[in-house]
Amino acid sequence: MTNTLSYKKIFLFWLPLAITWLMMSVEGPYLSAIIARMGEPKYNLAAYGISFSFALIIEAPVIMLMSAATALVDNFDSYRKLKNFTYILNGAITLLMFVILIPSVFNFIAVDLIELPTEVVDITYWALAALLPWPAAIGYRRFYQGILIRNNQTRLVTAGTFIRLVIMSITALVLYFKFTFPGAVVASLALSVGVTAEAVASKLMSLPIVKKTKMIGSIEGKEDLTYKGIIEFYYPLALTSILSLGVHPLVTFMLGQSRMAIESLAVLPVINALVFIFRSIGLSYHEVFIALLGEKGEGYKPLRNFGWIAGGISVLLLTLITVTPLSKIWFHYVSGLSIELTELSILPAIIVSILPGLTFLISVQRAIQVYARNTSPLTLATVIEVVGIIVVLFVGIKIFDLVGVLAAAIAYVSGRILANIYLIKPNRTAIKNFGYFF
């Protein structure tokens, strides 16, 4: 593997996944631009950001199913068991979504607990209701995408995401021109329809692989995958996702208590959408690392070096946008923010420009632990990151009285750096087991 794993091979395997994530990253700016051009953009942008944060935390338990399928599905028995596990998770999160949408429950969370501004509460409810199919559809398609990746069919993953974007765009434009829904509801409905289409497409494209998998029995010398084994492997990954994505509602809550709360809630999803375009290619590298490491981790060095190079380039490109007049072009003319909100967005965007590089780093760190089947450190790293975000955000808002979105930018970067630092030691241990030393 060491002799054959060239940068070219890594790039060609990674490119379809990078394109897939880049296409998904376009969703945020695209939908934000539509919302910004509809009625009451400030309130609808805020409501969309809030409802999407809720949907993210609800879908958190299924986010890592792609990594699990990539790492675990090597015969029909493991496929069947992980599929059943996926269905159970999907049912549980859909039920949770229903419970949150009970008006009394939603009002308790949104009004009594989070204290959302009155202007956005009703819009947020209907936007969240429109996202009802979203979490389960995400889990379904990530399971089948993991199977495609494990079998070197990364181009089919890209094809599925292309279908998602096309269907989402058609839905958004029809709702924009033909109906009078609030902008946040239009965006949420478009997302739900698009990802459902992608889930169905992923299943259909994986059918030939599943058919071949039915002919693969137990692997000699390797223990059969059990439901207990799946749970032991997966629950730290799920907890990691829950903690990581769960911080967004907490940030939303704290921004609601900050200076310039409505403005901060309105611009944060737009900033996040821009940053996600560059972070997405780092997120896509996680499964690449797992798939190409080899039987004994012999692909580690070229994969690590490739990640460093790609991470550095992503930081450079985002910085070139945020520190130049391109930032005003993006936020005002492309995203549709007012001049006031555009000016508010620039400094936080500059601060978070380092996040794409840190995302590449943590994707590599997490992939090493998943490959080594030692997922527990990932949970603790995420706890450290979440606590770091909350503490820094609290200090920024309550002690230094920073504008909410600025405090959030500083907090996100600080928390991620702390997580990266923590994972250095467990990664050293795992890499030594590969036969490599720092």
C-alpha positions in Angstrom: 0.0 0.0 0.0 2.9 2.4 0.8 4.2 2.0 -2.7 0.9 2.4 -4.4 -0.8 5.1 -2.3 0.3 8.2 -4.2 -1.1 11.7 -3.8 -2.7 11.3 -7.2 -4.6 8.2 -6.0 -5.7 10.0 -2.8 -6.8 13.0 -4.8 -8.8 10.9 -7.3 -10.5 9.0 -4.5 -11.2 12.1 -2.5 -12.3 14.4 -5.3 -15.8 13.1 -5.7 -16.4 13.3 -2.0 -15.0 16.8 -1.8 -17.3 17.8 -4.7 -20.2 16.2 -2.8 -19.6 18.2 0.3 -19.0 21.3 -1.7 -22.4 20.9 -3.4 -24.0 20.4 0.0 -22.2 23.6 1.3 -23.8 25.6 -1.5 -27.2 24.9 0.1 -26.7 27.3 2.9 -25.7 30.4 0.9 -28.3 29.6 -1.8 -31.2 29.3 0.6 -30.0 32.2 2.7 -29.9 34.3 -0.5 -33.5 33.3 -1.2 -34.7 34.1 2.3 -32.9 37.5 2.2 -34.9 38.4 -0.9 -38.3 37.6 0.6 -40.4 39.4 3.2 -39.0 40.2 6.7 -35.5 38.8 5.9 -34.0 39.6 9.3 -36.6 37.6 11.2 -36.7 34.8 8.6 -32.9 34.4 8.5 -32.9 34.2 12.3 -35.8 31.7 12.3 -34.2 29.5 9.7 -30.9 29.5 11.6 -32.7 28.5 14.8 -34.9 25.8 13.3 -31.9 24.3 11.4 -29.9 24.2 14.7 -32.8 22.2 16.2 -32.8 19.8 13.3 -29.0 19.4 13.5 -29.1 18.3 17.1 -32.0 15.9 16.4 -30.1 14.3 13.5 -26.9 14.2 15.5 -27.1 10.4 16.4 -27.2 9.4 12.8 -24.4 11.6 11.4 -21.6 9.1 11.9 -23.5 6.2 10.2 -21.4 6.9 7.0 -18.2 6.4 9.0 -19.7 3.3 10.6 -20.8 1.7 7.3 -17.4 2.5 5.8 -15.5 0.9 8.6 -17.8 -2.1 9.5 -19.8 -3.4 6.5 -17.6 -6.1 5.0 -20.1 -8.9 4.5 -23.9 -9.4 4.3 -24.3 -10.2 8.0 -22.7 -6.9 9.0 -24.7 -5.1 6.4 -28.0 -6.5 7.7 -27.2 -5.7 11.3 -26.0 -2.2 10.7 -29.1 -1.5 8.5 -31.4 -2.7 11.3 -29.5 -0.5 13.7 -29.9 2.4 11.3 -33.7 1.9 11.1 -34.0 1.9 14.8 -32.0 5.1 15.1 -34.1 6.8 12.4 -37.3 5.8 14.1 -36.1 7.2 17.4 -35.1 10.6 16.1 -38.3 11.0 14.1 -40.3 10.3 17.2 -38.2 12.9 19.1 -38.9 15.4 16.3 -42.7 14.8 16.7 -42.5 15.4 20.4 -40.6 18.7 20.0 -43.3 19.8 17.6 -46.0 19.4 20.1 -47.0 23.1 20.6 -46.7 23.1 24.4 -43.3 21.4 24.2 -42.0 23.7 21.5 -43.2 26.8 23.4 -41.5 25.7 26.6 -38.2 25.2 24.8 -38.4 28.2 22.5 -40.1 30.8 24.7 -39.6 29.7 28.3 -36.2 28.1 28.1 -34.3 29.7 25.2 -36.3 33.0 25.3 -36.3 33.5 21.6 -37.4 37.0 20.4 -41.2 37.1 19.9 -40.9 38.0 16.2 -39.3 34.7 15.2 -41.1 32.1 17.4 -44.0 31.3 15.1 -41.8 31.3 12.0 -39.3 29.0 13.7 -42.0 26.5 14.6 -43.3 26.1 11.0 -39.8 26.0 9.6 -38.9 23.2 12.0 -42.1 21.4 11.1 -41.1 21.5 7.5 -37.8 19.8 8.5 -39.6 16.8 10.0 -38.4 14.2 7.3 -34.9 15.7 7.4 -33.2 13.7 10.2 -34.3 10.2 9.2 -33.5 10.9 5.5 -30.0 12.0 6.5 -29.5 8.7 8.5 -30.8 6.6 5.6 -28.6 8.2 2.9 -25.5 8.3 5.1 -25.7 4.5 5.7 -25.9 3.8 2.0 -23.2 6.4 1.1 -20.9 4.7 3.6 -21.4 1.4 1.7 -20.7 3.2 -1.6 -17.5 4.7 -0.2 -16.2 1.4 1.2 -16.6 -0.1 -2.3 -14.8 2.7 -4.1 -18.0 4.2 -5.6 -17.4 7.8 -4.5 -18.6 9.1 -7.8 -22.0 7.7 -7.1 -22.1 9.6 -3.8 -21.5 12.8 -5.8 -24.3 11.8 -8.3 -26.7 11.5 -5.4 -25.9 14.9 -4.0 -26.3 16.4 -7.5 -29.8 14.9 -7.5 -30.4 16.4 -4.1 -29.4 19.9 -5.2 -31.4 19.8 -8.4 -34.6 18.7 -6.5 -34.0 21.2 -3.7 -33.5 24.1 -6.2 -36.6 23.2 -8.1 -38.6 23.0 -4.9 -37.2 26.3 -3.6 -37.9 28.2 -6.8 -41.5 26.8 -7.1 -42.3 27.8 -3.5 -40.6 31.2 -4.0 -42.6 32.1 -7.1 -45.9 30.3 -6.6 -46.6 30.4 -2.9 -46.6 32.9 0.0 -44.8 30.9 2.7 -42.3 32.7 4.9 -38.8 32.5 3.6 -37.6 30.2 6.5 -40.4 27.7 5.6 -39.5 27.8 1.9 -35.9 26.9 2.8 -36.8 24.1 5.2 -39.3 22.5 2.8 -36.7 22.6 0.0 -34.1 21.0 2.2 -36.4 18.2 3.3 -37.5 17.3 -0.3 -34.0 17.5 -1.6 -32.4 15.2 1.0 -35.3 12.7 0.7 -34.6 12.4 -3.0 -30.9 11.9 -2.3 -31.6 9.2 0.2 -33.7 7.3 -2.3 -31.1 7.7 -5.0 -28.3 6.5 -2.6 -30.3 3.3 -1.9 -31.0 2.6 -5.6 -27.3 3.2 -6.5 -26.1 0.8 -3.8 -28.4 -2.1 -4.8 -25.7 -3.8 -7.0 -23.2 -3.7 -4.1 -25.8 -5.0 -1.7 -26.5 -7.9 -4.1 -22.8 -8.8 -4.2 -22.6 -8.5 -0.4 -25.2 -11.2 0.0 -22.7 -13.6 -1.4 -20.0 -12.7 1.1 -20.0 -14.8 4.3 -18.0 -14.5 7.5 -14.4 -13.6 7.1 -12.0 -16.3 8.4 -10.1 -15.2 11.5 -12.4 -12.2 12.1 -15.2 -12.2 14.6 -18.7 -11.6 13.3 -20.2 -8.2 14.0 -22.8 -8.2 16.8 -25.4 -5.7 17.8 -23.4 -5.3 21.1 -20.3 -4.6 19.0 -22.1 -2.0 16.9 -23.4 -0.2 20.0 -20.0 -0.2 21.7 -18.4 1.1 18.5 -21.1 3.6 17.6 -22.3 5.2 20.8 -19.1 7.3 21.4 -19.4 8.5 17.7 -23.1 9.3 18.3 -22.3 11.1 21.5 -19.6 13.0 19.8 -22.1 14.2 17.1 -24.8 15.0 19.7 -22.3 17.1 21.7 -20.8 18.7 18.6 -24.1 19.6 17.0 -25.9 20.3 20.3 -23.7 23.3 20.9 -25.5 25.2 18.2 -28.8 25.5 20.1 -26.8 26.6 23.1 -25.0 29.2 21.0 -28.4 30.3 19.7 -29.7 30.7 23.3 -26.7 32.7 24.4 -26.8 34.9 21.3 -30.4 35.7 22.2 -29.1 37.2 25.4 -26.3 39.2 23.7 -25.9 42.7 22.4 -27.4 43.0 18.9 -29.2 39.7 19.4 -31.5 39.7 16.3 -28.7 40.9 14.0 -26.3 38.3 15.4 -28.9 35.5 14.9 -29.5 36.7 11.4 -25.9 36.9 10.2 -24.4 33.8 12.0 -26.0 31.3 9.6 -24.8 33.3 6.6 -21.2 33.4 8.0 -21.5 29.7 8.8 -22.7 29.0 5.3 -19.6 30.7 3.8 -17.2 28.9 6.2 -18.9 25.6 5.6 -18.0 25.8 1.9 -14.3 25.5 2.9 -14.8 23.3 5.9 -16.8 20.8 3.8 -13.7 19.6 1.9 -12.1 18.9 5.3 -15.1 17.0 6.5 -15.1 14.9 3.3 -11.5 13.8 4.1 -12.6 11.7 7.1 -14.0 8.8 5.2 -11.1 9.0 2.7 -8.6 8.5 5.5 -10.5 5.5 6.9 -10.9 3.8 3.5 -7.3 4.3 2.4 -5.2 3.7 5.5 -4.7 0.0 4.6 -4.7 -3.2 6.6 -2.0 -2.0 9.0 -2.2 1.7 8.7 0.5 1.8 6.0 -1.2 4.7 4.2 -0.9 7.0 7.1 2.0 9.2 6.0 0.8 10.2 2.5 -2.7 10.7 3.8 -1.5 12.9 6.6 0.7 15.0 4.3 -2.1 15.4 1.7 -4.4 16.6 4.5 -1.9 19.2 5.7 -1.5 20.6 2.2 -5.3 20.6 1.4 -6.0 22.2 4.8 -3.5 25.0 4.3 -4.9 25.8 0.9 -8.5 25.9 2.2 -7.5 28.4 4.9 -5.7 30.6 2.4 -8.6 30.7 0.0 -11.2 31.6 2.7 -8.8 34.3 4.1 -8.5 35.8 0.7 -12.2 36.3 0.7 -12.8 37.5 4.2 -9.9 40.1 4.3 -10.5 41.6 0.9 -13.4 43.5 -0.8 -14.7 40.1 -1.9 -16.2 39.8 1.6 -18.6 42.7 0.9 -19.4 41.2 -2.5 -20.3 37.9 -0.9 -22.3 39.1 2.1 -24.1 42.0 0.4 -24.6 41.1 -3.3 -24.5 37.3 -3.2 -26.1 36.6 0.2 -28.4 39.6 0.1 -27.6 41.1 3.5 -28.1 44.7 4.1 -25.0 47.0 4.3 -25.5 47.1 8.1 -25.5 43.3 8.4 -22.7 43.0 5.9 -20.4 45.2 8.0 -21.4 43.2 11.1 -20.4 40.0 9.4 -16.9 40.8 8.2 -14.8 40.7 11.4 -16.3 37.4 12.7 -15.8 35.9 9.2 -12.1 36.8 9.4 -11.7 35.2 12.8 -13.3 31.9 11.7 -11.2 31.7 8.5 -8.8 29.3 10.3 -11.6 26.7 10.9 -11.2 24.9 7.5 -7.6 24.0 8.4 -8.6 22.9 11.9 -11.4 20.8 10.3 -8.9 18.9 8.1 -6.8 18.3 11.2 -9.7 16.9 13.3 -11.0 14.8 10.4 -7.6 13.1 10.3 -7.5 12.7 14.1 -11.0 11.3 14.3 -10.4 8.9 11.4 -7.3 7.5 13.1 -9.3 6.7 16.2 -12.2 5.2 14.2 -9.8 3.0 12.2 -8.2 1.9 15.5 -11.7 1.1 16.8 -11.0 3.3 19.8 -13.8 5.9 19.6 -13.9 6.9 23.2 -11.3 9.7 23.0 -13.5 11.4 20.3 -16.3 11.9 22.9 -14.0 13.5 25.4 -12.4 15.7 22.7 -15.9 16.9 21.8 -16.8 17.6 25.4 -13.7 19.7 25.7 -14.6 21.6 22.5 -18.2 22.2 23.6 -17.2 23.4 27.1 -14.6 25.6 25.6 -17.2 27.2 23.2 -19.7 27.8 26.0 -17.2 29.2 28.4 -15.6 31.6 25.9 -19.0 32.6 24.6 -20.2 33.3 28.1 -17.2 35.4 29.0 -17.4 37.3 25.7 -21.1 38.2 26.1 -21.5 38.6 29.9 -18.1 40.0 30.9 -16.8 41.8 27.8 -20.2 42.7 26.4 -19.2 41.7 22.8 -21.6 41.7 20.0 -23.0 38.2 20.0 -21.8 37.0 16.6 -18.3 38.2 17.3 -18.2 36.3 20.6 -19.5 33.2 18.8 -16.7 33.4 16.2 -14.0 33.6 18.9 -15.7 30.8 20.8 -16.0 28.4 17.9 -12.3 28.8 17.0 -11.2 28.4 20.7 -13.2 25.3 21.3 -11.9 23.5 18.1 -8.3 24.3 19.0 -8.7 22.8 22.4 -10.2 19.6 20.9 -7.3 19.4 18.4 -4.8 19.7 21.2 -6.4 17.0 23.3 -6.4 14.4 20.4 -2.7 14.6 19.9 -1.8 12.1 22.6 -4.3 9.3 21.7 -3.3 9.7 18.1 0.3 9.2 19.0 -0.6 5.9 20.6 -2.7 4.8 17.7 0.0 5.7 15.1 2.7 3.9 17.0 0.5 0.8 16.6 0.7 1.4 12.8 4.5 1.2 13.1 5.0 4.9 12.6 6.5 7.4 15.0 6.3 11.2 15.2 
